[in-house]
Each structure stands twice: as C-alpha cells, then as structure tokens.
C-alpha cells in the first residue's frame, strides 16, 4: 500500500458500483465497531479516483468482506472472512484473485483468468484455477490447511494491518499447476451446456423416454432495446433476471414438442423446451447464461444458475420494457379488461402483444417452481443465435 494512502469511513459499501452510504467520522466508525454495527473502511490514495481497497465490517453479523481495486475500478481481489462467536476468531472463508489480461477486459468478462480458494473450518481447502476464465476448464485440488493459515484473530479497530486483500493468495496455494501435476484434476467448464441442445427440436430424434415431434411455432417477441430478459413475470425478481444482448429485432419462438413414454403416467405429449431463434447460423456451442453476481466457481456438480420462479412460469421479453410489460400483463389477465384481447394462447403458454410499447412478452410453462437455466447457443464466431430453456425438467436431454 502506498505510504501516502489514507482511509475514509462509510456507513455501507456496494462492491460492484463502488458506492458507499453516509460518510462517517473516525469516532463514529469506532463506535459502530464497538456496537457490532456495519461500517466500511475505504483505502484511498491522493490523485486516484477509485479506492485502493475496501473492508466492510459487520461484527454483529459475524462477517468481514474485503476488496482490492485496480486503477480502472475493477475488483482484482476479494476476501470473505467469517467470525466464530465463541472464540473471537475469523475463518478465512474465501479468496478470489482476477488476472486481467489487458485494460479492456471487464471484471465480469467470462474469459478473465482467475483463481479461487474456498476454505472449511475442518482444515481443508478447495483451490480452483481457471486460466481460461469461466469458458475454460478448471484445474482443481483439495488440500489440507495448517491451523495458522485457516484462522485470523479478530483485530481491534486500530489493529488492521494494511489492505486486507493485499497478496490475497497465500504462499501455500502455490503457482498455477500443470495439468498433469499430481493431486490436481481437470474439470470441464461449468458454463458449458449440453453438446447438442437442438436435437430436442429435430423431429424423429430419439432421446431416452421420449420421441421428438415437429417443433411448434409459438409466435414472436419484439426486443427493440437489444437486451433480452428471461425471467418469471410473476415472481418479482427485478434485476436478478437473466439478460442477453441481442441485435434489436423481432424473434420467433418455438416449442420442442415431444411424445413421452413413462412407466407411471403412460404416454402423453409435452413441451420439453422452448427456444428463441436469434440468428440463422448453426449453433457451435451452448453455454449457461449468467445473472448479476453469478460465478461458476461457486457451482457444484449438477448445479446451475438461472431464473427463479414460484409460479411455474418463465418469459422472454425486452429488458428495458420489462416493468411496463409486467404491468400490462397483470391488467390483461383480468377478463373484461380493455387489455384482455392482447393475450393469445400458444402451445408453450401465452403471448402478450405489447402494442405501443413496441415490445412483447412470450410466457411459457415450466415443469414446476425452482430455478431454470437459460442456455445460449453461440455460432462459430461467438454470436448468440439461440436462447433456450428446458421446461420439462424431469426429461434428461443430456443423455
């Protein structure tokens, strides 16, 4: 940390936007520390617009979070510490370091190399190196951690030693290993989707438990802003919904119509997935769409990010017009309302004509409540050409 660095205090801190709450005096911050109330310590340098780093302390909640920022305001390192109330010790719970290859790489860029370390109180740590970012494979290992490296003594208000995330990765983590180094294993990218998601839309294809029929057209969606949102319009997720950048335009929606044969329920026809057709190029690879703050390093086997629903419903719509579309949907659902004729049924669910909004909402039924991943089909040049959601979750489309 530069010798000229100084600190300021804030009532709160938002790590992504680098904004704090009310500015505090040192005495106010000290009093909040003693009472266990949250406060932020912001490390600054003269002439530098963005902070060097921030420590957010909340003793009553038993948490300390810290971030280091580079000159462009990107979080280059993060640390999570959790307190053991009975011993006054801090568990170094998680460390993350990003290695920006150039000045243009955004903090959220899925191709940004990084390393994460997750520690457990039992003395084990999971190390994950992603030299190719989220789209590349991970090199992972579980290692034993010495007691001295696992815990930190809870410091007093004046006892913190410099930036809490300086040199965030301790020496015992080691350098980036070779792929074949003993004790390390290669894990496929958790961002990577099914190799051939489109097959559930190809008539005649046999997938365990189902026979694929002709895909069914389900209308179209206008996306004038160029930002597509995928979410449940009835759950009120707000900004946690999935958004995808697409060229402004109107996109057709299709449902994967399949014949299902089950031992318990017998035979029936159902919608196994829905897809929005963004471009005509074939899909070269599928990947999971991410929402704000989603990080594949936090996923375990079989887990995925997506949009949540407690109404067994999902929808495609324009992100900027989303609030107005949801308001219009609520009015249109009332029989006899002037907006009711804006609704039309489809095989997948129903469509809402946004009229003068210049944007529409295409609703589809999911297999139930929960979290549903959104899969992006990318062309060989990396452009998004399909956006798909598997709706019949009990069907194994990856088999």
C-alpha positions in Angstrom: 0.0 0.0 0.0 1.4 3.4 -0.9 2.9 5.4 2.0 0.6 8.3 1.2 -2.6 6.2 1.4 -5.3 7.3 3.8 -8.7 5.9 4.9 -12.2 7.2 5.0 -15.2 5.6 6.6 -18.7 4.9 5.2 -21.9 3.5 6.7 -22.1 0.9 3.9 -20.5 -0.2 0.7 -21.6 -1.6 -2.6 -18.6 -3.5 -4.0 -19.8 -3.6 -7.7 -20.7 0.1 -8.1 -18.0 1.3 -5.6 -20.6 3.5 -3.8 -21.0 3.9 -0.1 -23.5 5.1 2.3 -23.3 8.1 4.6 -19.7 9.2 5.3 -18.6 8.6 8.9 -16.0 10.2 11.1 -13.4 8.0 12.7 -15.1 8.3 16.0 -18.5 7.3 14.5 -16.8 4.3 12.8 -15.1 3.3 16.1 -18.4 3.4 17.9 -20.1 1.3 15.3 -17.2 -1.2 15.5 -17.8 -1.5 19.3 -21.5 -1.9 18.9 -21.1 -4.5 16.1 -22.9 -2.3 13.5 -21.7 -2.4 9.9 -19.2 0.2 8.5 -16.8 0.4 5.7 -13.1 1.4 5.7 -12.1 2.8 2.3 -8.4 2.9 1.5 -7.6 5.8 -0.9 -4.6 7.4 -2.5 -4.2 11.1 -3.4 -5.0 11.8 -7.0 -6.6 8.4 -7.6 -10.4 8.5 -8.3 -11.1 4.8 -7.4 -10.2 3.4 -4.0 -7.3 1.1 -3.5 -9.5 -1.3 -1.5 -12.4 -1.5 0.9 -13.0 -3.5 4.1 -16.7 -4.0 5.1 -17.0 -5.0 8.8 -20.2 -6.2 10.5 -19.3 -7.9 13.8 -22.9 -8.5 14.9 -23.4 -10.5 11.7 -20.0 -12.1 12.1 -18.8 -11.1 8.6 -15.9 -9.2 7.1 -15.6 -8.7 3.4 -12.8 -7.0 1.6 -12.0 -6.0 -2.0 -8.9 -4.6 -3.8 -9.5 -2.4 -6.9 -7.1 -1.7 -9.8 -6.7 1.7 -11.3 -9.8 1.2 -13.5 -12.0 0.3 -10.6 -12.1 -3.4 -11.3 -12.1 -5.8 -8.3 -8.8 -7.6 -8.7 -9.0 -9.5 -5.4 -11.8 -10.4 -2.9 -11.8 -12.0 0.6 -14.6 -13.3 2.8 -14.0 -13.8 6.5 -16.5 -15.3 8.9 -16.3 -15.0 12.7 -16.6 -17.8 15.3 -18.5 -16.1 18.1 -17.2 -18.5 20.8 -13.6 -17.9 20.1 -13.4 -14.4 18.5 -11.5 -15.8 15.5 -12.1 -15.2 11.9 -12.2 -18.0 9.4 -10.7 -17.0 6.0 -13.7 -18.4 4.1 -13.0 -17.5 0.5 -10.3 -15.7 -1.6 -10.6 -14.7 -5.2 -8.0 -13.2 -7.5 -8.6 -12.0 -11.0 -5.8 -11.6 -13.6 -6.9 -9.1 -16.2 -5.0 -9.7 -19.4 -5.4 -6.2 -20.6 -7.1 -2.8 -19.9 -10.2 -3.7 -21.9 -11.2 -6.9 -20.0 -14.2 -6.2 -17.8 -14.4 -7.5 -14.3 -17.4 -9.7 -15.3 -15.8 -11.0 -18.5 -16.2 -14.8 -18.5 -12.8 -15.1 -20.3 -10.9 -13.4 -17.5 -8.4 -15.8 -15.8 -8.8 -16.1 -12.0 -8.1 -18.3 -9.0 -10.5 -19.0 -6.1 -9.8 -20.7 -2.8 -12.6 -21.9 -0.5 -11.7 -23.0 3.0 -13.6 -25.0 5.6 -13.3 -25.0 9.3 -12.3 -28.6 9.2 -8.9 -27.6 7.7 -9.5 -28.4 4.1 -9.4 -26.0 1.1 -10.6 -26.3 -2.5 -8.4 -24.5 -5.0 -9.8 -23.7 -8.4 -7.6 -22.2 -11.1 -9.3 -21.0 -14.3 -6.5 -19.9 -16.6 -9.1 -19.5 -19.4 -11.8 -17.9 -17.4 -15.3 -19.4 -16.9 -15.4 -20.7 -20.5 -12.3 -22.8 -20.0 -11.6 -25.9 -17.9 -10.6 -25.6 -14.2 -7.6 -27.1 -12.5 -8.8 -28.1 -9.0 -7.5 -29.8 -5.9 -8.4 -30.3 -2.3 -5.5 -29.7 0.2 -5.1 -29.7 3.9 -4.5 -26.2 5.5 -2.5 -25.5 8.6 -4.4 -24.0 11.6 -2.4 -20.8 11.4 -3.4 -20.3 7.7 -7.0 -21.1 8.4 -7.8 -18.6 11.1 -7.1 -14.9 11.9 -7.5 -13.3 15.3 -10.3 -10.7 15.4 -8.5 -7.4 15.3 -9.4 -4.3 17.2 -10.5 -1.1 15.4 -6.9 0.2 15.1 -5.2 -3.2 14.7 -5.8 -3.9 11.0 -2.6 -4.4 9.1 -3.0 -2.5 5.8 -5.1 -3.7 2.9 -6.9 -6.9 4.0 -6.7 -8.4 0.5 -3.1 -7.4 -0.4 -1.4 -10.5 -1.7 -4.7 -12.2 -1.4 -3.5 -15.7 -2.3 -1.2 -17.1 0.4 2.0 -18.9 -0.4 0.6 -22.3 0.4 -1.8 -22.0 -2.6 1.3 -22.1 -4.9 1.7 -21.2 -8.5 -0.6 -22.3 -11.3 0.0 -26.0 -11.7 0.5 -28.1 -14.7 -2.5 -30.1 -16.0 -0.9 -33.4 -15.1 0.6 -32.4 -11.8 -0.1 -34.9 -9.0 -3.1 -34.1 -6.9 -4.7 -31.9 -9.5 -7.6 -32.7 -11.7 -9.1 -31.1 -14.8 -12.8 -30.2 -14.5 -14.8 -29.1 -17.6 -16.2 -25.6 -17.7 -19.4 -25.2 -15.6 -20.5 -22.7 -18.1 -20.6 -25.3 -20.9 -24.1 -26.5 -21.8 -25.3 -29.7 -23.5 -23.3 -30.6 -26.5 -26.4 -30.7 -28.8 -29.4 -29.0 -27.1 -31.0 -28.5 -30.6 -31.7 -32.2 -31.0 -34.8 -31.9 -28.9 -36.2 -29.7 -31.8 -35.3 -32.2 -34.6 -38.3 -34.4 -35.5 -37.6 -38.1 -35.4 -34.8 -37.9 -32.8 -34.9 -40.5 -30.0 -34.0 -39.4 -26.5 -34.3 -41.8 -23.6 -38.0 -41.7 -22.6 -39.2 -39.5 -25.5 -39.6 -39.2 -29.2 -39.2 -35.8 -30.8 -42.0 -34.5 -32.9 -42.1 -31.4 -35.2 -41.3 -28.2 -33.3 -44.4 -25.9 -32.7 -44.3 -22.2 -33.6 -45.3 -20.0 -30.6 -45.4 -16.5 -32.0 -42.7 -14.0 -31.8 -41.1 -11.4 -29.4 -40.1 -7.9 -30.2 -36.9 -6.8 -28.5 -36.3 -3.1 -29.5 -33.7 -2.3 -26.9 -31.3 -5.1 -27.9 -31.4 -6.6 -24.4 -33.5 -9.7 -23.9 -34.7 -10.6 -20.4 -35.6 -14.1 -19.4 -37.4 -14.4 -16.0 -40.7 -15.2 -14.3 -43.0 -12.2 -14.7 -45.0 -13.2 -11.6 -42.1 -13.8 -9.1 -40.8 -10.2 -9.0 -37.1 -11.0 -9.4 -36.3 -7.5 -10.6 -32.7 -7.0 -11.5 -31.8 -10.7 -10.7 -33.3 -11.8 -14.0 -31.1 -13.1 -16.8 -30.4 -10.6 -19.6 -28.8 -11.4 -23.0 -27.5 -8.8 -25.5 -29.1 -9.4 -29.0 -29.5 -7.2 -32.1 -32.7 -5.2 -31.8 -35.4 -7.1 -33.7 -38.3 -9.5 -33.7 -37.6 -13.1 -32.9 -39.7 -16.3 -33.4 -40.3 -18.6 -30.5 -40.5 -22.4 -30.9 -41.6 -25.2 -28.6 -39.9 -28.6 -28.6 -43.0 -30.9 -28.9 -42.2 -34.5 -27.8 -44.0 -37.8 -27.2 -43.2 -39.1 -23.8 -43.5 -42.7 -22.6 -43.4 -43.1 -18.8 -43.9 -46.3 -16.7 -46.1 -44.4 -14.2 -48.0 -41.8 -16.3 -48.1 -43.7 -19.6 -47.8 -41.9 -22.9 -48.5 -38.3 -23.5 -47.2 -35.3 -25.5 -45.5 -32.4 -23.8 -43.2 -29.3 -24.4 -39.7 -30.3 -23.4 -38.0 -26.9 -24.1 -38.5 -23.5 -25.7 -36.1 -21.6 -27.9 -35.9 -18.1 -29.3 -34.4 -18.0 -32.8 -31.9 -15.1 -32.9 -29.8 -15.9 -35.9 -29.7 -18.4 -38.8 -26.1 -19.7 -38.2 -25.9 -23.2 -36.7 -25.0 -23.5 -33.0 -21.4 -24.4 -32.4 -21.5 -24.4 -28.6 -24.0 -23.9 -25.8 -23.3 -22.1 -22.6 -25.2 -21.1 -19.5 -26.4 -17.5 -19.3 -25.4 -15.7 -16.1 -27.2 -13.1 -14.0 -25.6 -10.4 -11.9 -23.0 -11.8 -9.5 -23.3 -15.4 -10.8 -19.9 -17.1 -10.6 -19.4 -20.7 -11.8 -16.7 -21.3 -9.3 -19.5 -21.5 -6.7 -21.3 -24.2 -8.5 -21.1 -27.8 -7.5 -21.7 -30.8 -9.8 -25.3 -30.8 -11.0 -26.0 -27.2 -10.0 -26.8 -24.4 -12.4 -27.7 -20.7 -12.4 -30.9 -19.4 -14.0 -34.1 -17.5 -13.3 -36.2 -18.4 -10.4 -40.0 -18.9 -10.4 -42.6 -19.7 -7.8 -45.4 -19.6 -10.3 -44.1 -22.4 -12.7 -43.7 -19.7 -15.4 -41.0 -18.1 -17.4 -41.0 -15.5 -20.1 -38.9 -13.8 -22.8 -39.2 -10.0 -23.2 -37.5 -6.8 -23.7 -35.4 -5.9 -20.6 -36.0 -2.1 -20.8 -39.7 -2.6 -21.2 -40.0 -5.4 -18.7 -41.7 -3.4 -15.9 -44.3 -2.0 -18.3 -44.9 -5.4 -19.9 -45.5 -7.0 -16.5 -48.0 -4.2 -15.6 -49.7 -4.7 -18.9 -49.8 -8.5 -18.3 -51.5 -8.0 -14.9 -54.2 -5.9 -16.5 -54.7 -8.2 -19.5 -55.3 -11.2 -17.3 -58.5 -9.6 -16.0 -61.4 -10.8 -18.1 -63.3 -8.0 -19.5 -60.4 -5.5 -19.2 -59.6 -3.4 -22.3 -56.2 -5.2 -22.5 -57.5 -8.7 -22.3 -57.5 -9.2 -26.1 -53.8 -8.6 -26.1 -53.3 -12.1 -24.7 -53.2 -15.1 -27.0 -52.5 -18.8 -26.2 -49.6 -20.8 -27.5 -48.5 -24.4 -27.1 -45.9 -23.3 -24.6 -48.1 -20.8 -22.7 -49.3 -17.5 -23.9 -48.2 -14.3 -25.6 -48.7 -10.7 -24.7 -48.9 -8.1 -27.5 -47.2 -5.0 -26.1 -48.8 -2.8 -28.6 -47.4 0.8 -28.4 -44.6 -0.4 -26.1 -43.0 -1.8 -29.3 -42.1 -4.9 -27.2 -43.8 -8.2 -26.4 -43.8 -10.9 -23.7 -43.8 -14.6 -24.5 -44.7 -16.7 -21.5 -44.0 -20.4 -21.2 -44.9 -23.0 -18.6 -42.1 -24.6 -16.7 -42.1 -28.1 -15.1 -42.7 -26.5 -11.7 -41.2 -24.0 -9.3 -37.5 -23.6 -8.9 -34.5 -22.3 -10.8 -34.3 -22.9 -14.6 -31.1 -22.4 -16.5 -31.1 -20.3 -19.7 -28.9 -21.7 -22.4 -27.2 -19.6 -25.1 -26.4 -21.2 -28.4 -23.4 -19.5 -30.0 -22.3 -19.6 -33.6 -18.7 -20.4 -34.6 -18.0 -16.7 -34.5 -19.3 -16.4 -30.9 -22.6 -14.7 -31.7 -25.8 -15.6 -29.8 -28.0 -17.4 -32.3 -30.4 -19.2 -29.9 -31.7 -18.7 -26.4 -33.3 -21.8 -24.9 -34.9 -23.1 -21.7 -35.6 -26.7 -20.8 -39.1 -26.7 -19.4 -39.7 -30.4 -18.7 -37.0 -30.7 -16.1 -37.6 -34.4 -15.4 -36.5 -35.3 -19.0 -32.8 -36.0 -19.4 -31.9 -34.1 -22.6 -28.2 -34.6 -22.0 -28.4 -38.4 -22.1 
